[in-house]
Amino acid sequence: MIDKNIRIYGNDAYPVPHRRAMEIGAVRARMPHDFVPGRRFLLKKGEIRTPGGAPLESDVVLEENVALKMRDGTTIYTDVFRPNDDGRHPAIVAWSPYGKTVGGQRLDDVPKRSGVPQNAVSGLEKFEGADPAFWTAQGYVVLNPDPRGVGHSEGDISYWGRQLAEDGYDFIEWAAAQSWSNGRVGMAGNSWLTVSQWFIAAENPTHLAAIAPWEGFCDHFEEPGTRGGIPEPGFPEVIIKTFAGPNYIEDQPRMIATHLVKDAYWENMAARLEKIQVPAYVVASYTNPVHTHGSFAGFMRIASKDKWLRVNNTNEWYDLYSPKYRAELLAFFDRYLKGMDNGFEKTPRVRYSVLDSGGTAERVDVPAENWPLPETTLKRLYLAEDGRLTESLAANASSLQYDSASGSVKFRYVFPENADVVGYMRAKLWMETPESDDMDVEVVVRKVSPTGEALHRPIPEFIAPDAVATGRLRASMREL
């Protein structure tokens, strides 16, 4: 580990610990053994690129390892997938450090591929990104860059923030100037690719015409890193070990463990959402413990005049590659990247899902005017000593003790009539601990059947085994 200066907002030389990235030749890196800049291939219609994968829908020109320079002279490389013609096309960018196509992350690493059938994609797609086999057939160029420090690209890998945002700006402006470009560039993808969109779009590149953030947080400190003031470096530690490159990477897990309050570094890791003005197709879900809050916050806070929110009832990967919603994303990009008058503006600005145990009464794509739902009625409930949630405050004070055997103290509310619980909840608690001067509190709200069975999401495979709403707070951080 060494300290290296990075560029953050308001500071051109902020010291941050860095660690060595995984070696390019490591098995997990899954990078090609040969590196030939500018190599070109013609992939023929009908070819199957991976066992069991979808065949190519049309001829595809693949230009590998195309070099371009960032504003500071750093060279990065991108793969370019484009239609086999001389036309000018819009481009879709997948910005992440996972590798240009197959890299340190892939769907096969996710349990049961998160429900995504093998033949739903071609295998040319970057992890969590647009599949070139589909999009080139629709007249789009797909760009899979290795950002700064990834693969053979020069420099150190940045963990979002100013450097990534400015590099993304430079990349989009480069893409718009290419001979195959119609001058309009979009961004798409979920998770890391969504977070990148929040940051890059806030720089307002001249030729960025639309974004499609498909589940992803917008503030690394407030959400996955130190949610509620509780440091959680475990998930970032798992992710950072999958990045391969010749140099170093920001050691963000170490920053989580050592920078416990929101300082200048963490402000740099919060996307400047209010600066985003381009059309946006935003997707969220209720069940992702890392992405849920940021997906909704991103939609609400961006300044885009034309923006849409859809809340799925499955999961981000399954949803991204489902034929129905891929076609809908195509209509969105056709409108804003090709300028087609296809009526996409008539799509309801908000659509949400209502989850149901077993899926028998599930409702999907319920239209609404805005988020949070304007027709929401808030109900105040009080904790009762018999483990109930009641609509009136008890006359006498009482207390309950945390049960260390079960790991929780539970309260239950029975709805007197059918109701949709959609949106945000708040919990205000009075707690004490005689053994310590601090405590970490987690609140979980779970729907259960009359017989006490938890609401489970049966298919497809989920990150969260059941549908819960969670809140976390370190008591000493409650004022912050």
C-alpha positions as CSV (number, residue, x, y, z in Angstrom):
1,M,0.0,0.0,0.0
2,I,1.2,3.5,-0.8
3,D,-0.3,7.0,-0.5
4,K,-0.9,8.7,-3.9
5,N,-2.6,12.0,-4.7
6,I,-5.9,12.0,-6.5
7,R,-8.0,14.8,-7.9
8,I,-11.2,15.4,-6.0
9,Y,-13.7,18.3,-6.3
10,G,-12.0,21.3,-4.8
11,N,-8.6,19.7,-4.5
12,D,-6.1,18.7,-7.2
13,A,-3.9,16.7,-4.9
14,Y,-5.7,14.8,-2.1
15,P,-3.7,12.0,-0.5
16,V,-5.4,8.6,-0.6
17,P,-4.0,5.1,0.1
18,H,-3.7,2.9,-3.0
19,R,-3.1,-0.8,-3.4
20,R,-1.9,-2.9,-6.3
21,A,-4.6,-4.0,-8.7
22,M,-4.9,-7.6,-9.7
23,E,-2.4,-8.7,-12.3
24,I,-3.6,-8.7,-15.8
25,G,-2.5,-12.3,-16.3
26,A,-4.4,-13.6,-13.2
27,V,-6.9,-16.3,-14.0
28,R,-9.7,-14.3,-12.4
29,A,-8.9,-11.3,-14.6
30,R,-10.0,-13.3,-17.7
31,M,-8.2,-10.9,-20.0
32,P,-6.8,-12.0,-23.5
33,H,-3.2,-13.0,-23.5
34,D,-2.4,-11.0,-26.6
35,F,-2.9,-7.2,-26.8
36,V,-3.0,-5.7,-30.3
37,P,-4.2,-2.1,-30.5
38,G,-6.6,-1.3,-33.3
39,R,-7.2,-4.9,-34.4
40,R,-10.4,-5.3,-36.4
41,F,-12.7,-8.3,-36.9
42,L,-15.9,-9.0,-38.8
43,L,-18.3,-11.1,-36.7
44,K,-20.8,-12.8,-39.0
45,K,-24.6,-12.9,-38.5
46,G,-25.6,-16.2,-36.9
47,E,-22.3,-16.8,-35.1
48,I,-22.5,-18.0,-31.5
49,R,-19.7,-16.5,-29.5
50,T,-20.2,-18.4,-26.3
51,P,-21.6,-21.9,-25.6
52,G,-25.4,-21.6,-25.3
53,G,-25.3,-17.8,-26.0
54,A,-27.6,-15.9,-28.4
55,P,-26.5,-15.9,-32.0
56,L,-25.5,-12.6,-33.6
57,E,-28.5,-10.9,-35.1
58,S,-26.4,-9.2,-37.8
59,D,-22.9,-8.7,-39.0
60,V,-20.8,-6.8,-36.4
61,V,-17.6,-5.0,-36.9
62,L,-15.4,-5.3,-33.7
63,E,-12.5,-2.9,-33.3
64,E,-10.4,-4.0,-30.4
65,N,-8.2,-1.9,-28.1
66,V,-8.8,1.4,-29.8
67,A,-6.6,4.0,-28.1
68,L,-7.7,7.5,-27.0
69,K,-6.2,10.1,-24.7
70,M,-7.7,11.8,-21.6
71,R,-7.2,15.5,-21.1
72,D,-4.0,14.8,-19.0
73,G,-2.4,12.7,-21.8
74,T,-3.3,9.3,-20.2
75,T,-4.1,6.7,-22.8
76,I,-7.0,4.3,-22.4
77,Y,-8.4,1.6,-24.6
78,T,-11.9,0.7,-25.7
79,D,-13.5,-2.0,-27.8
80,V,-15.9,-0.7,-30.5
81,F,-18.8,-2.8,-31.7
82,R,-20.6,-1.3,-34.7
83,P,-22.9,-2.2,-37.6
84,N,-21.2,-3.4,-40.7
85,D,-21.9,-0.3,-42.8
86,D,-20.6,3.2,-43.5
87,G,-23.5,4.9,-41.7
88,R,-23.4,7.3,-38.7
89,H,-24.9,5.8,-35.6
90,P,-25.5,6.8,-32.0
91,A,-23.3,5.1,-29.3
92,I,-24.1,3.4,-26.0
93,V,-21.3,3.5,-23.4
94,A,-20.7,0.9,-20.6
95,W,-18.3,2.6,-18.1
96,S,-16.9,0.2,-15.5
97,P,-13.6,-1.4,-14.5
98,Y,-14.7,-5.0,-15.0
99,G,-12.9,-5.6,-18.3
100,K,-13.9,-4.6,-21.9
101,T,-15.9,-7.8,-22.5
102,V,-15.2,-10.8,-20.2
103,G,-13.3,-9.6,-17.2
104,G,-13.2,-9.9,-13.4
105,Q,-17.0,-10.1,-13.2
106,R,-19.5,-11.9,-15.3
107,L,-23.0,-13.2,-15.0
108,D,-21.8,-16.7,-14.4
109,D,-20.3,-15.5,-11.1
110,V,-23.8,-14.6,-9.9
111,P,-25.8,-17.5,-8.3
112,K,-28.0,-19.0,-11.1
113,R,-27.0,-16.1,-13.3
114,S,-29.7,-14.2,-11.3
115,G,-32.3,-15.8,-13.5
116,V,-30.8,-14.6,-16.8
117,P,-31.0,-17.4,-19.4
118,Q,-27.8,-18.3,-21.1
119,N,-29.3,-17.6,-24.5
120,A,-30.7,-14.2,-23.5
121,V,-27.3,-12.6,-24.3
122,S,-24.5,-13.3,-26.7
123,G,-21.5,-13.1,-24.3
124,L,-20.1,-10.0,-26.1
125,E,-21.6,-7.8,-23.4
126,K,-19.6,-6.2,-20.7
127,F,-20.7,-7.3,-17.3
128,E,-24.0,-5.4,-16.5
129,G,-23.8,-3.6,-19.9
130,A,-25.6,-3.5,-23.3
131,D,-25.3,-6.6,-25.4
132,P,-23.6,-5.7,-28.8
133,A,-25.4,-8.5,-30.6
134,F,-28.7,-6.9,-30.0
135,W,-27.9,-3.2,-30.2
136,T,-25.7,-3.2,-33.3
137,A,-28.6,-4.9,-35.1
138,Q,-30.8,-2.0,-34.1
139,G,-28.3,0.5,-35.6
140,Y,-26.2,1.4,-32.5
141,V,-22.5,1.4,-31.7
142,V,-21.6,-0.2,-28.3
143,L,-18.5,1.1,-26.6
144,N,-16.8,-1.0,-23.9
145,P,-13.9,1.0,-22.5
146,D,-11.3,-0.1,-20.0
147,P,-11.2,3.2,-18.0
148,R,-8.0,4.6,-16.5
149,G,-5.8,1.9,-14.9
150,V,-7.9,-1.1,-16.1
151,G,-6.4,-3.7,-18.3
152,H,-3.8,-2.1,-20.5
153,S,-5.1,1.5,-20.0
154,E,-2.6,3.8,-18.3
155,G,-2.8,5.3,-14.9
156,D,-4.4,4.2,-11.6
157,I,-8.0,2.9,-11.2
158,S,-10.3,5.6,-9.7
159,Y,-13.2,4.6,-7.5
160,W,-15.8,7.1,-8.9
161,G,-15.5,10.8,-8.0
162,R,-14.1,13.7,-10.0
163,Q,-11.4,11.7,-12.0
164,L,-13.9,9.2,-13.3
165,A,-16.4,11.9,-14.1
166,E,-13.9,13.9,-16.1
167,D,-12.5,10.9,-17.9
168,G,-16.1,9.9,-18.9
169,Y,-16.7,13.4,-20.2
170,D,-13.5,13.1,-22.4
171,F,-14.6,9.7,-23.6
172,I,-18.0,10.8,-24.7
173,E,-16.7,13.8,-26.6
174,W,-14.2,11.5,-28.3
175,A,-16.9,9.1,-29.3
176,A,-19.1,11.8,-30.8
177,A,-16.2,12.9,-33.0
178,Q,-15.7,9.5,-34.7
179,S,-16.5,8.8,-38.3
180,W,-19.2,6.3,-37.4
181,S,-21.0,8.6,-34.9
182,N,-24.1,10.6,-35.5
183,G,-23.0,12.9,-32.7
184,R,-25.3,11.5,-30.0
185,V,-24.0,9.3,-27.1
186,G,-26.0,7.5,-24.5
187,M,-25.0,5.5,-21.4
188,A,-26.6,2.3,-20.0
189,G,-26.1,-0.5,-17.6
190,N,-26.7,-1.4,-14.0
191,S,-24.8,-1.2,-10.7
192,W,-21.3,0.2,-11.2
193,L,-22.4,1.3,-14.7
194,T,-25.3,3.2,-13.1
195,V,-23.1,5.0,-10.6
196,S,-20.8,6.0,-13.3
197,Q,-23.7,7.5,-15.2
198,W,-24.6,9.7,-12.2
199,F,-21.1,11.1,-12.0
200,I,-20.4,11.5,-15.8
201,A,-23.8,13.0,-16.6
202,A,-23.2,15.7,-13.9
203,E,-20.3,16.9,-16.0
204,N,-22.7,17.7,-18.8
205,P,-20.7,16.5,-21.8
206,T,-21.9,18.3,-24.9
207,H,-22.8,15.2,-26.8
208,L,-24.3,13.1,-24.0
209,A,-27.9,12.8,-25.2
210,A,-29.5,10.3,-22.7
211,I,-28.8,8.0,-19.8
212,A,-30.4,4.8,-18.5
213,P,-29.3,4.2,-14.9
214,W,-30.6,0.7,-14.1
215,E,-30.2,0.4,-10.3
216,G,-27.3,1.9,-8.5
217,F,-26.4,4.1,-5.6
218,C,-25.4,7.8,-5.9
219,D,-23.5,8.4,-2.7
220,H,-20.9,5.8,-1.7
221,F,-20.6,7.0,1.9
222,E,-24.3,7.4,2.7
223,E,-25.3,4.2,1.0
224,P,-23.1,1.0,0.8
225,G,-19.9,2.3,2.4
226,T,-21.0,3.8,5.7
227,R,-24.7,3.6,5.7
228,G,-26.2,5.1,8.8
229,G,-22.7,5.8,10.1
230,I,-21.8,2.1,10.3
231,P,-18.6,1.2,8.3
232,E,-19.1,-1.7,6.0
233,P,-15.9,-2.3,3.9
234,G,-16.8,-5.9,3.2
235,F,-18.7,-5.5,0.0
236,P,-16.3,-3.0,-1.6
237,E,-13.4,-5.3,-0.6
238,V,-15.0,-8.2,-2.6
239,I,-15.5,-5.9,-5.6
240,I,-12.1,-4.3,-5.6
241,K,-10.3,-7.7,-5.8
242,T,-11.9,-8.2,-9.3
243,F,-10.2,-5.2,-10.9
244,A,-7.1,-5.9,-13.0
245,G,-4.5,-3.4,-14.3
246,P,-0.8,-2.6,-14.4
247,N,-0.7,-0.1,-11.5
248,Y,-2.7,0.9,-8.5
249,I,-6.3,1.4,-7.4
250,E,-7.8,3.7,-4.8
251,D,-8.1,1.6,-1.6
252,Q,-11.6,2.6,-0.8
253,P,-12.3,-0.2,1.7
254,R,-9.4,1.3,3.8
255,M,-11.0,4.7,3.5
256,I,-14.3,3.3,4.8
257,A,-12.4,1.9,7.8
258,T,-10.4,5.0,8.6
259,H,-12.5,8.0,7.4
260,L,-15.6,7.5,9.6
261,V,-17.3,10.9,9.0
262,K,-18.2,12.6,5.7
263,D,-15.1,14.6,4.8
264,A,-13.8,16.0,1.5
265,Y,-12.9,12.6,0.2
266,W,-16.5,11.3,0.7
267,E,-18.0,14.4,-0.7
268,N,-16.1,13.6,-3.8
269,M,-17.9,10.2,-3.8
270,A,-21.4,11.8,-3.9
271,A,-22.7,12.3,-7.4
272,R,-23.8,15.9,-8.1
273,L,-27.2,14.9,-9.2
274,E,-28.7,18.3,-9.3
275,K,-26.4,19.1,-12.3
276,I,-27.8,16.3,-14.5
277,Q,-30.1,17.6,-17.2
278,V,-30.2,15.0,-20.0
279,P,-33.2,12.7,-20.5
280,A,-33.1,9.7,-18.1
281,Y,-34.7,6.3,-18.0
282,V,-34.2,5.2,-14.3
283,V,-34.9,1.7,-13.0
284,A,-35.2,0.8,-9.3
285,S,-36.2,-2.1,-7.2
286,Y,-37.3,-2.5,-3.5
287,T,-35.1,-5.5,-2.8
288,N,-31.5,-4.6,-3.5
289,P,-29.6,-3.8,-0.2
290,V,-26.9,-1.8,-2.1
291,H,-28.9,0.1,-4.8
292,T,-32.4,0.7,-3.7
293,H,-32.1,4.0,-1.9
294,G,-29.8,5.6,-4.5
295,S,-31.9,4.5,-7.5
296,F,-34.9,6.4,-6.1
297,A,-32.8,9.3,-4.8
298,G,-31.2,9.7,-8.2
299,F,-34.5,9.9,-10.0
300,M,-35.9,12.5,-7.5
301,R,-32.8,14.7,-7.5
302,I,-31.7,14.9,-11.1
303,A,-32.7,18.2,-12.8
304,S,-33.7,16.4,-16.1
305,K,-36.9,17.8,-17.5
306,D,-37.5,14.5,-19.3
307,K,-37.1,11.6,-16.8
308,W,-38.9,8.3,-16.2
309,L,-38.9,5.9,-13.2
310,R,-39.8,2.3,-13.3
311,V,-39.7,0.0,-10.3
312,N,-39.3,-3.6,-11.2
313,N,-40.5,-6.7,-9.3
314,T,-37.5,-8.9,-10.2
315,N,-33.9,-7.9,-10.1
316,E,-31.5,-5.6,-12.0
317,W,-29.8,-8.2,-14.2
318,Y,-32.9,-10.2,-15.1
319,D,-34.7,-7.0,-15.8
320,L,-31.9,-5.5,-17.9
321,Y,-31.9,-8.4,-20.3
322,S,-35.6,-9.2,-20.4
323,P,-37.0,-8.8,-23.9
324,K,-39.9,-6.6,-22.8
325,Y,-37.8,-3.9,-21.1
326,R,-34.9,-4.1,-23.5
327,A,-37.4,-3.2,-26.2
328,E,-38.6,-0.3,-24.0
329,L,-35.1,0.9,-23.6
330,L,-34.7,0.7,-27.3
331,A,-37.7,3.0,-27.7
332,F,-36.2,5.5,-25.2
333,F,-32.8,5.6,-27.0
334,D,-34.5,5.7,-30.5
335,R,-36.3,8.8,-29.3
336,Y,-33.3,10.6,-27.8
337,L,-30.3,9.2,-29.6
338,K,-31.9,8.9,-33.1
339,G,-34.5,11.6,-32.8
340,M,-37.3,9.3,-33.8
341,D,-40.9,10.6,-33.2
342,N,-42.1,7.3,-31.6
343,G,-44.3,8.7,-28.9
344,F,-42.0,7.6,-26.0
345,E,-42.9,10.8,-24.2
346,K,-46.4,9.4,-23.6
347,T,-44.9,6.7,-21.3
348,P,-46.1,7.3,-17.7
349,R,-43.4,9.2,-15.9
350,V,-43.5,6.7,-12.9
351,R,-44.5,3.1,-12.8
352,Y,-44.2,1.0,-9.7
353,S,-44.7,-2.6,-8.6
354,V,-46.7,-4.1,-5.7
355,L,-45.1,-7.3,-4.4
356,D,-47.2,-10.2,-3.1
357,S,-46.4,-13.4,-1.4
358,G,-46.3,-16.1,-3.9
359,G,-46.9,-13.7,-6.7
360,T,-50.7,-14.4,-6.9
361,A,-51.7,-10.7,-6.5
362,E,-48.6,-9.1,-7.9
363,R,-49.0,-5.9,-9.9
364,V,-46.4,-4.5,-12.2
365,D,-46.0,-1.2,-14.1
366,V,-48.7,0.6,-12.1
367,P,-48.7,4.1,-13.5
368,A,-48.3,7.2,-11.2
369,E,-47.7,10.9,-11.6
370,N,-44.6,11.2,-9.5
371,W,-42.4,9.6,-6.8
372,P,-43.1,9.5,-3.8
373,L,-46.7,8.7,-4.8
374,P,-48.7,11.9,-4.4
375,E,-51.7,10.0,-3.1
376,T,-49.8,8.4,-0.2
377,T,-51.4,8.5,3.2
378,L,-49.0,8.3,6.2
379,K,-50.0,6.3,9.2
380,R,-48.4,6.6,12.6
381,L,-47.9,3.4,14.6
382,Y,-46.5,3.0,18.1
383,L,-44.5,0.2,19.7
384,A,-46.4,-1.7,22.3
385,E,-45.0,-3.9,25.1
386,D,-46.8,-7.0,23.9
387,G,-45.0,-6.9,20.6
388,R,-47.7,-5.1,18.6
389,L,-47.7,-1.9,16.6
390,T,-50.7,0.1,17.6
391,E,-52.4,3.2,16.2
392,S,-52.6,4.9,19.6
393,L,-49.9,5.7,22.2
394,A,-50.1,3.6,25.4
395,A,-51.1,5.5,28.6
396,N,-48.1,4.2,30.6
397,A,-44.5,3.9,29.6
398,S,-42.9,0.5,29.2
399,S,-39.8,-1.2,27.8
400,L,-38.7,-4.3,26.0
401,Q,-35.3,-5.9,26.0
402,Y,-33.4,-7.0,23.0
403,D,-33.4,-10.8,22.7
404,S,-29.8,-11.9,22.1
405,A,-31.0,-15.5,21.3
406,S,-33.2,-14.6,18.4
407,G,-31.1,-11.6,17.4
408,S,-34.0,-9.1,17.5
409,V,-37.0,-7.7,19.2
410,K,-40.2,-7.9,17.1
411,F,-43.4,-5.9,16.7
412,R,-46.3,-6.8,14.5
413,Y,-49.1,-4.9,12.9
414,V,-52.2,-6.5,11.3
415,F,-53.8,-4.4,8.6
416,P,-57.6,-4.3,9.1
417,E,-58.2,-4.0,5.3
418,N,-56.3,-4.4,2.1
419,A,-53.6,-1.8,1.6
420,D,-50.6,-1.0,-0.6
421,V,-47.5,-0.1,1.3
422,V,-45.5,1.8,-1.3
423,G,-42.8,4.4,-0.6
424,Y,-40.9,5.5,2.5
425,M,-41.1,4.7,6.2
426,R,-39.5,6.3,9.2
427,A,-38.8,4.9,12.6
428,K,-38.1,6.9,15.7
429,L,-36.8,4.8,18.6
430,W,-35.7,5.4,22.2
431,M,-33.0,2.9,23.2
432,E,-30.3,2.5,25.8
433,T,-27.5,0.1,26.4
434,P,-25.9,-0.2,29.9
435,E,-22.9,-2.2,28.6
436,S,-21.6,0.3,26.0
437,D,-21.3,3.9,25.0
438,D,-22.6,3.2,21.5
439,M,-24.7,0.8,19.5
440,D,-25.5,-0.1,15.9
441,V,-29.3,-0.4,15.2
442,E,-30.9,-2.1,12.3
443,V,-34.7,-1.9,11.6
444,V,-36.2,-4.4,9.3
445,V,-39.8,-4.2,8.0
446,R,-41.1,-7.5,6.6
447,K,-44.4,-8.5,5.2
448,V,-45.7,-11.8,6.6
449,S,-48.8,-13.9,5.9
450,P,-51.5,-14.5,8.5
451,T,-49.7,-17.7,9.4
452,G,-46.4,-15.8,9.9
453,E,-44.6,-16.8,6.6
454,A,-42.3,-14.1,5.2
455,L,-42.8,-12.7,1.8
456,H,-40.3,-14.4,-0.4
457,R,-39.5,-13.6,-4.0
458,P,-39.7,-17.0,-5.7
459,I,-38.2,-16.2,-9.1
460,P,-35.8,-15.2,-10.4
461,E,-32.8,-15.5,-8.1
462,F,-32.4,-12.5,-5.9
463,I,-29.6,-10.8,-4.0
464,A,-32.0,-10.4,-1.1
465,P,-33.7,-13.8,-0.2
466,D,-36.9,-12.0,0.9
467,A,-38.4,-8.6,0.4
468,V,-37.6,-6.3,3.3
469,A,-37.2,-2.6,4.0
470,T,-34.2,-1.9,6.1
471,G,-32.8,1.1,8.0
472,R,-29.4,1.3,9.8
473,L,-28.0,3.8,12.3
474,R,-25.0,4.0,14.6
475,A,-26.4,5.8,17.6
476,S,-23.5,8.2,18.0
477,M,-24.0,9.3,14.4
478,R,-27.7,10.1,14.7
479,E,-27.2,13.9,14.5
480,L,-25.1,13.6,11.4
